[in-house]
Each structure stands twice: as C-alpha cells, then as structure tokens.
C-alpha cells in the first residue's frame, strides 16, 4: 500500500493512501495450574456477579475497559491562572473587559427555555461581568419575549431579525433532490431528518450568524441556547482568558456526530484542502477528527450549542473560503450537515491545537448530557450542583479520550 502523509502540516496535508504496517506477536504459555482451581474461581466469580450488583458492575468488561482507557482526571487542576478569578468585591464596570457578547438563537415559542438559560447565565456568571446579549430570531420577537428577558439582567440586550437570505434554502438547490433526501432521512428515523427549518438553522449557524448587523461591533461570542443549565459558578472571565492566551475556540463537550447526516462531508473537506492547502495549520488537531491520518472522518466534533470563540476566525479568509466551498455543494440540504461538525473540522484542521481550549471549569448541561468539572478543587471552587460522577466526558458516546490523548 502506498504511504499516506498525515494532514497535520500544510506541506503534508493531501492524502495519497494509507500504510500502517505493524505486527502483533503473541505467545501462548502452557497452563501450570490445575483446571480445577480455574473452575472454582470462575464459579465464585459467576456467583458474585449475579448476587452482588456492585461486584458485577466493577468487574464488567465495559467497566474494566473504561478504567484502562480513561485518562486520570480525578486530580485535574484548572489551567486558568488564579489572577483571572474575581474577588468578592469585584466591580465589573471598573475592570478590564473583552469586546464580547452572548449570542442566543431562539423562537418566540422558546421563551420559557430562554428565560431559564439567561437566569442561570446571570446567576452563575454575568451578574458580575454584565456582558451584553444579542438574541436572534427568523421573525420579530414579541414584546412579551423582550420584557421577560430584559428584566433578568442589567446588561445591554438587543433583539434582531435574521435576514431572509441567511435563513432560507438557496434558489439554486434542487428541490426534488432535497425533498427526496429529507423524506429518506425521515423514513430512516434520523433526528430532524425531515426538517427544512433545522437545515436552515444549521446553515445559518455555520456561515451567517457572525455577519448579523448586531454582532458586527463584537469580536468574541458565547453561544447560549434555550433550556441549558450552568451547574457551577464561573468566577473568571473566559473571554479574557481566550483573548490573552491566543485561543480561538472553546468547548465543554466532544462527541460523535450521526454519520448518516454527513456521508459526503469529509470528502468535500478533502477536496477543499487539495485546492487550498495553504490554509491548513501546522500543529493542528487532525488526530481528534481522524483515526487514520485523514483518510476517514471519525465523526468526532465539539458540541456547538456551547461555544466561546473568536468571530474574526469565522470572518477570516480561510473560513470564508471553507464555508463557501462546502455551501456550494448543497450538503446542508441534500444531506443534513450540522454546524457542529463544520465548525469542529475547521477548528481542528485550520487552527493550531493550542488555540482550542476545553473549559473543564464550566459545568454545562444540554439535552441531558452534562459536563461536570473534574478535580475536587475545581468542583468545590465552582460550588457545582452537578455530581462529578455523573459526567458525559468518558462515556461511550464521548470523544474526550481522543482530545485528552491529543493534548498529552
């Protein structure tokens, strides 16, 4: 097989094949102990497994494998230096602030869920920092919506309507092909597989939200969605931490995308890279999104319902070219590409790995999946309501093990 050059550096990005050769040697030793002893041990193990639930869980194959593969996080310390944490007498107006805003995409029907999210953001963080909010909708917000949000905060709140062209299927999309794709996905039971509005949302979040007129004055954003939970006090400014440390993208969850929603995405990413290899970053995170040096996508992505990121990254020439190329293929409508894999693949390949940050300190929950800060000191410092043992990070559907291996 021909050798495949990894995509980690611009000069070696273009895949030409894959050759990973290796040999595994094993030897079989002879049994030196009587079979009777083994039989007795197996019998006792079986009895304990069926009669002692704790023993059964502790000695299950899945639990043993998880313990072997799981990174040692029990003593994980916060990488956020102490001087970013605010004292009790902190006065936000007098302190240094980033040019940043919260961004919330919501419908009028999402009012109660949005109220809950903003209330928790305020209680856990923004009552000290008073960063502004920008709320966007594909139709005007009701006065009731505006009143119930603005009463929650002393920060500036702006409400905007998304331009029609940013929230609609482009005229050049083949309706017959797109309709057939939605019907097939719905028939296959794929979540949101038959939804056109969901596709509009994914395309908007991928390529247009940062172009909205209300966001032009800001550089940094923190994405918040209706009905999310913040389980810990956030006594430091994530925006300033990222700004001061040359970070571009911050996340709390890493998980697998549904492969059936993005069957051609990776091939289009490869095609783009062949055309524009100069955009590929040295020291990137290829090994997070591919297990074979770029031949295939392993479906790992950062869950974009929580993002703290630099909008100048999305507004720059590399992402502009990347999004325009992907958009031109029609994949947002002929398939069901989400903004999470689109953002994640770009961040993984076209920025350096040290420009992406995992916020262990931010306890966050969406759709029942919780990241609870690991490390007792971090957990106590945040006065967290989540239990550190109820954590999505190292479950079977999480990609955090891949991220940890990449960063160690």
PyMOL commands that set and color helices and strands:
alter all, ss='L'
color gray80, all
select helices_A, chain A and resi 10-12+35-51+53-58+61-69+82-84+92-94+108-129+143-150+164-166+175-187+196-207+209-211+213-215+238-244+259-261+265-275+277-279+286-289+311-315+317-328+331-334+339-350+353-355+376-381+400-407
alter helices_A, ss='H'
color red, helices_A
select strands_A, chain A and resi 100-105+132-137+157-161+220-224+228-230+249-251+254-256+300-302+307-310+356-358+364-366+369-371
alter strands_A, ss='S'
color yellow, strands_A
deselect
rebuild
show_as cartoon
